[in-house]
């Protein structure tokens, strides 16, 4: 068995048993993810233990814009004063309850950050944005370097320069 993160394919990946304990995240992977893929709303990546096709975890990435007034001044002062700036949205991130305690959250977060950084070579993005579903999620993201938006503590961002430094420190 080998852990693999790959693009979601509804014909290949078994999502019927996925349960992370948050109904909206469970419902998303079971019934909405494929539609979002088809409509180019989000790209969905899943973690499996190949050759098993049961989804152990997943995350989504999509384009996003940020108002410069929403981010803290330490980052904003180095940016042009455009009203909207490009970013990448880490829209959802979930791990099936059966695999809790195996640090899979970190594995898929780092993969999402790395893919986001790589994408900036073709499509500009100043940060990865995460909208935390609860305080536990805020703590999780902050632990890895995300910062809260000025007026929205449940909405966090991680500057691409910090992601680059993280990837270099991890040799990935």
KERODO-867344 format. One record per residue: residue in one letter; x, y, z of N, C-alpha, C, O in turn. Coordinates in steps of 0.02 Angstrom, whole numbers, padded with zeros to 5 digits, always signed. Atoms other than C-alpha are relative to their C-alpha. Layout:
residues N
aXYZXYZXYZXYZ/...
***
This chain:
residues 172
x+00042-00059+00000+00000+00000+00000+00044+00062+00000+00096+00065+00033/x-00038-00061+00007+00061+00174-00045-00047+00060+00003-00096+00064-00034/x+00040-00061-00003-00011+00343+00006+00012+00041-00062+00069+00053-00082/x-00004-00040+00061-00050+00446-00148-00050+00057+00005-00107+00047+00028/x+00046-00056+00007-00126+00618-00173-00008+00012-00074+00041+00022-00110/x+00013-00006+00071-00209+00633-00341-00065+00037-00013-00106+00043+00032/x+00063-00033+00016-00346+00728-00431-00059-00047+00009-00056-00106-00009/x+00060+00039-00012-00519+00668-00383-00032-00022-00066-00038+00018-00113/x+00035+00028+00057-00606+00555-00509-00059-00040+00027-00049-00091+00060/x+00059+00033-00030-00784+00506-00464-00009-00072-00023-00042-00111+00011/x+00007+00069+00025-00772+00348-00570+00052-00046+00032+00044-00107+00032/x-00055+00039-00027-00612+00292-00485+00001-00002+00077+00016-00054+00106/x-00007-00005-00073-00620+00351-00303-00065-00012+00036-00118+00014+00017/x+00059+00017-00040-00740+00282-00174-00009+00052+00055+00032+00058+00101/x+00014-00054-00048-00816+00426-00077-00058-00016+00046-00074+00022+00091/x+00062+00016-00036-00969+00337-00007+00009-00009+00075-00037+00004+00114/x-00012+00013-00071-00889+00293+00161+00034+00058+00035+00046+00055+00095/x-00036-00056-00030-00803+00461+00189-00041+00033+00054-00099+00051+00044/x+00034-00034-00056-00848+00536+00358+00052+00032+00045+00091-00002+00078/x-00047-00037-00042-00749+00672+00444-00034+00028+00062-00001+00056+00106/x+00037-00026-00058-00886+00719+00568-00030+00068-00011-00066+00093+00032/x+00029-00065+00016-00930+00884+00484-00044-00012-00061-00020-00025-00116/x+00048+00018+00052-01087+00858+00381+00012+00037-00066+00008+00006-00119/x-00010-00038+00063-01050+00997+00255+00061-00026-00039+00060-00027-00101/x-00060+00027+00034-00877+00924+00217-00013-00071-00027+00011-00088-00080/x+00018+00067+00023-00945+00746+00205-00045+00004-00062-00034-00031-00112/x+00047-00009+00055-01087+00802+00091+00036+00025-00063+00020+00005-00119/x-00036-00028+00057-00967+00900-00018+00034-00055-00041+00024-00060-00102/x-00038+00051+00037-00855+00753-00064-00046-00053-00030-00032-00081-00082/x+00046+00052+00024-01002+00635-00085-00043+00024-00059-00056-00015-00104/x+00049-00020+00051-01115+00743-00194+00016+00064-00038-00014+00076-00091/x-00012-00063+00033-01042+00912-00242+00067+00005-00037+00073+00041-00086/x-00068-00006+00027-00858+00887-00282+00003-00011-00075+00036+00027-00111/x-00002+00015+00072-00885+00810-00453-00030+00056-00041-00005+00072-00095/x+00032-00056+00035-01001+00951-00505+00047+00060-00002+00052+00094-00053/x-00047-00056-00002-00873+01081-00449+00057-00011-00049+00080+00036-00081/x-00052+00016+00049-00741+00993-00553-00024+00013-00071+00011+00046-00110/x+00027-00008+00067-00850+00989-00708-00010+00073-00018+00001+00093-00075/x+00014-00071+00012-00895+01173-00689+00061+00044+00009+00057+00105+00003/x-00063-00037-00011-00714+01223-00653-00006+00050+00058+00023+00105+00054/x+00008-00040-00060-00764+01295-00483+00058-00013+00048+00084+00033+00080/x-00054+00020-00044-00632+01199-00386+00034-00062-00028+00004-00101-00065/x-00037+00062+00014-00498+01068-00410+00002-00038+00065+00018-00010+00118/x+00004+00042-00060-00516+00924-00288+00055-00052-00003+00064-00086-00053/x-00053+00050-00006-00370+00818-00230-00017-00047+00057-00040-00025+00110/x+00016+00050-00051-00391+00657-00133+00062-00040+00019+00108-00049-00020/x-00053+00043-00026-00276+00552-00026-00029-00070+00003-00081-00082+00033/x+00021+00070-00003-00290+00364-00050+00061-00041+00020+00118-00017+00018/x-00053+00047-00015-00188+00214+00004-00002-00053-00055-00032-00106-00046/x+00004+00042+00061-00163+00135-00168+00025-00070+00014+00074-00079+00050/x+00051-00003+00052-00220+00019-00235-00071+00011+00026-00117+00016-00014/x+00066-00014-00028-00367+00047-00116-00023+00069-00026+00018+00115-00029/x+00024-00062+00028-00477+00185-00187-00045+00039+00048-00075+00090+00028/x+00038-00037-00049-00566+00239-00027+00035+00066+00015+00096+00068+00025/x-00028-00065-00014-00541+00424+00004+00014+00006+00075-00031-00001+00116/x-00021-00008-00070-00443+00451+00165-00004+00073+00021-00019+00089+00079/x+00000-00072-00012-00434+00641+00151-00007+00035-00067+00003+00005-00120/x+00004-00039+00061-00463+00778+00026+00008+00074+00014+00002+00097+00072/x+00000-00073-00004-00440+00963-00008-00018+00028-00068-00016-00007-00119/x+00017-00033+00062-00495+01089-00139+00041+00064-00008+00059+00096+00041/x-00034-00062+00017-00405+01231-00226-00039+00036-00055-00066+00004-00100/x+00031-00040+00052-00477+01373-00329+00029+00071+00001+00063+00090+00049/x-00022-00070+00003-00440+01551-00383-00042+00042+00047-00098+00024+00065/x+00033-00042-00050-00485+01691-00265+00028+00070-00007+00082+00080-00036/x-00027-00067-00004-00465+01877-00243-00007+00025+00071-00053+00006+00108/x-00003-00027-00067-00423+01973-00086+00001+00076-00005+00036+00104-00047/x-00005-00073-00004-00455+02155-00044+00062+00017+00041+00073-00012+00094/x-00063-00017-00034-00291+02235+00006-00013+00024+00072+00030+00016+00115/x+00015-00025-00068-00376+02313+00158-00014-00056+00049-00016-00044+00110/x+00014+00057-00044-00413+02139+00227+00062-00031+00031+00058-00065+00083/x-00061+00032-00025-00233+02087+00252+00040+00048+00044+00033+00109+00038/x-00037-00044-00047-00115+02151+00386+00051+00042-00037+00075+00025-00091/x-00043-00050+00031-00005+02299+00348+00070-00025-00016+00100+00000-00063/x-00068+00024+00013+00158+02202+00357+00006-00031-00069+00059-00028-00100/x+00000+00027+00068+00111+02114+00195-00026+00052-00049+00003+00060-00103/x+00031-00048+00045+00002+02249+00118+00047+00056-00022+00043+00080-00078/x-00044-00057+00016+00137+02384+00125+00048-00016-00056+00075+00030-00088/x-00046+00020+00053+00244+02284+00002-00036-00013-00067-00004-00032-00116/x+00039+00017+00059+00103+02264-00125-00027+00062-00035-00035+00114-00004/x+00031-00057+00035+00032+02377-00260-00070+00013+00028-00101-00033+00055/x+00065-00020-00029-00126+02469-00209-00059-00016-00046-00104+00025-00054/x+00057+00022+00039-00242+02371-00323-00056-00017+00050-00042-00042+00104/x+00053+00015-00048-00414+02352-00243-00008-00075+00013-00023-00096+00069/x+00005+00073-00007-00416+02164-00275+00066-00031-00022+00095-00012-00073/x-00062+00034+00015-00265+02050-00273-00012-00075-00008-00057-00102+00025/x+00010+00072+00011-00248+01870-00335+00024-00043+00058+00074-00029+00090/x-00018+00048-00053-00244+01726-00212-00026-00069-00021-00060-00076-00071/x+00023+00068+00009-00276+01540-00202-00042-00019+00060-00020-00010+00117/x+00044+00020-00055-00421+01474-00098+00009-00074+00014-00002-00117-00029/x+00002+00068-00026-00395+01316+00003-00069-00006+00030-00079+00006+00089/x+00070-00004-00019-00583+01294+00010-00022-00051+00052-00060-00035+00097/x+00018+00053-00047-00600+01130+00101+00060-00044+00012+00102-00054-00032/x-00053+00047-00018-00483+01012+00192-00031-00045+00053-00053-00021+00106/x+00032+00046-00047-00547+00856+00279+00034-00068-00001+00060-00090-00052/x-00029+00067-00008-00484+00689+00344-00055-00045+00029-00089-00026+00077/x+00048+00048-00024-00595+00537+00368+00017-00019+00072+00075-00028+00090/x-00009+00016-00071-00620+00496+00553+00040-00064+00011+00075-00070+00061/x-00037+00064-00008-00548+00321+00526+00075+00010-00002+00113-00035+00019/x-00072-00011+00008-00378+00400+00492+00026+00057+00044+00081+00082+00033/x-00022-00054-00047-00370+00531+00631+00061-00023+00039+00071-00082+00051/x-00060+00015-00040-00208+00541+00728+00059-00024-00040+00111-00042-00011/x-00056+00022+00042-00099+00493+00580+00035+00058-00036+00076+00047-00080/x-00030-00061+00028-00050+00672+00536-00015+00010-00074+00025+00040-00111/x+00018-00008+00070-00139+00663+00369-00021+00071-00016-00014+00094-00073/x+00018-00070+00010-00203+00841+00393+00061+00039-00023+00058+00079-00070/x-00062-00034+00017-00024+00902+00387+00024-00020-00069+00046+00022-00108/x-00022+00025+00065+00017+00793+00237-00038+00034-00057-00007+00057-00105/x+00038-00030+00055-00125+00860+00131+00006+00076+00000+00002+00107-00053/x-00010-00072-00001-00100+01039+00191+00065+00018-00036+00066+00063-00077/x-00064-00014+00033+00083+01036+00138-00006-00012-00075+00023+00026-00114/x+00010+00012+00072+00032+00960-00029-00038+00057-00033-00021+00079-00087/x+00040-00056+00026-00098+01097-00055+00043+00063-00006+00039+00098-00056/x-00044-00059+00002+00030+01232-00013+00051-00006-00056+00065+00042-00092/x-00050+00011+00053+00159+01155-00129-00031+00009-00069-00002+00041-00113/x+00033-00008+00065+00036+01142-00273-00018+00073-00014-00013+00096-00071/x+00016-00071+00007-00018+01322-00243+00061+00040-00020+00058+00083-00064/x-00062-00034+00016+00161+01381-00247+00021-00015-00072+00040+00031-00109/x-00018+00019+00068+00196+01284-00407-00044+00035-00052-00021+00054-00105/x+00047-00032+00046+00041+01359-00489+00016+00074-00010-00001+00102-00062/x-00016-00071+00008+00107+01536-00459+00050+00012-00056+00060+00069-00077/x-00045-00007+00058+00234+01502-00597-00040+00016-00063-00013+00044-00110/x+00043-00011+00059+00087+01510-00720-00056+00049+00013-00075+00087-00032/x+00055-00046-00018-00050+01605-00628+00018+00032+00067+00025-00003+00117/x-00022-00035-00060-00003+01738-00500-00048-00009+00058-00109-00012+00049/x+00038+00006-00062-00060+01720-00320+00045+00025+00056+00103+00003+00062/x-00043-00027-00053+00003+01817-00169-00003-00041+00064+00041-00036+00106/x+00007+00039-00062-00060+01695-00036-00050-00056-00010-00088-00058-00058/x+00053+00051-00005-00162+01541+00005-00046+00023+00055-00025+00042+00110/x+00052-00022-00046-00325+01584+00091-00037-00062+00025-00053-00107-00014/x+00041+00053-00029-00418+01467+00209-00055+00032+00042-00042+00078+00081/x+00055-00023-00041-00589+01497+00284-00016-00056+00049-00046-00106+00032/x+00007+00052-00051-00591+01400+00446-00073-00011+00018-00112+00036+00023/x+00069+00019-00015-00750+01307+00488-00016+00009+00074-00074+00017+00093/x+00009-00008-00072-00722+01322+00677+00067+00020+00032+00117+00026-00003/x-00060-00022-00035-00596+01376+00809+00056-00053-00002+00115-00036-00003/x-00050+00054+00005-00509+01206+00801+00038+00006-00066+00099-00005-00068/x-00032-00008+00065-00475+01236+00617+00045+00063-00001+00099+00062-00030/x-00041-00061-00005-00411+01413+00654+00066-00019+00034+00119+00001+00009/x-00060+00021-00036-00287+01337+00778+00046-00041-00046+00106-00031-00048/x-00038+00042+00046-00233+01207+00650+00038+00043-00051+00098+00034-00059/x-00033-00041+00051-00197+01336+00515+00052+00046+00030+00106+00054+00001/x-00048-00045-00032-00111+01457+00633+00064-00037+00020+00119-00009+00017/x-00058+00041-00019+00003+01317+00692+00050-00006-00057+00110-00014-00045/x-00044+00007+00058+00073+01309+00516+00019+00067-00031+00051+00068-00084/x-00023-00065+00024+00097+01496+00492-00053+00045-00031-00038+00101-00050/x+00053-00042+00027-00070+01559+00429-00013+00058+00048-00005+00050+00109/x+00019-00059-00039-00122+01733+00489-00073+00017-00013-00098+00007-00068/x+00071-00019+00008-00299+01794+00519-00005+00066-00038+00039+00109-00034/x+00015-00062+00034-00373+01929+00410-00015+00053+00053-00034+00037+00109/x+00008-00055-00046-00387+02100+00492-00068-00001+00035-00072+00003+00096/x+00068-00004-00028-00577+02097+00517-00038-00066+00000-00097-00068+00015/x+00033+00066+00004-00614+01911+00496+00045-00053+00030+00084-00085-00007/x-00047+00047-00032-00525+01799+00623-00007-00073-00024+00039-00112-00015/x+00009+00068+00024-00598+01640+00544+00027-00009-00072+00029-00064-00098/x-00028+00001+00067-00523+01685+00375+00074+00014+00007+00094+00064+00037/x-00072-00004-00010-00336+01658+00364+00038+00000-00066+00011-00022-00117/x-00041+00001+00060-00196+01681+00239+00072-00019+00017+00096-00008+00072/x-00070+00019-00005-00021+01615+00211+00036+00027-00062+00024+00002-00117/x-00033-00031+00058+00090+01724+00099+00042-00050-00040+00072-00096-00011/x-00038+00045+00043+00172+01637-00049+00074-00001+00018+00107-00053+00015/x-00071-00001-00019+00344+01694+00008+00012-00046+00060+00063-00080+00064/x-00006+00044-00058+00315+01604+00174-00008-00074-00020+00025-00118+00008/x+00009+00068+00026+00255+01450+00079+00064-00023-00034+00086-00080-00025/x-00063+00016+00033+00413+01455-00027+00053-00019+00052+00088-00069+00044/x-00049+00014-00053+00519+01461+00131-00015-00066+00035+00031-00104+00051/x+00020+00064-00031+00420+01317+00209+00021-00058-00045+00050-00106-00021/x-00018+00054+00046+00443+01209+00054+00075-00010-00004+00099-00067-00008/x-00073+00006+00000+00629+01247+00051+00025-00033+00063+00070-00075+00061/x-00021+00031-00063+00646+01201+00234-00016-00074+00004+00018-00112+00038/x+00020+00071+00002+00557+01036+00200+00031-00038-00058+00020-00098-00066/x-00032+00030+00060+00659+01004+00042-00050-00031-00048-00040-00085-00074/x+00050+00024+00049+00504+00985-00066-00011+00050-00055-00051+00038-00100/
***
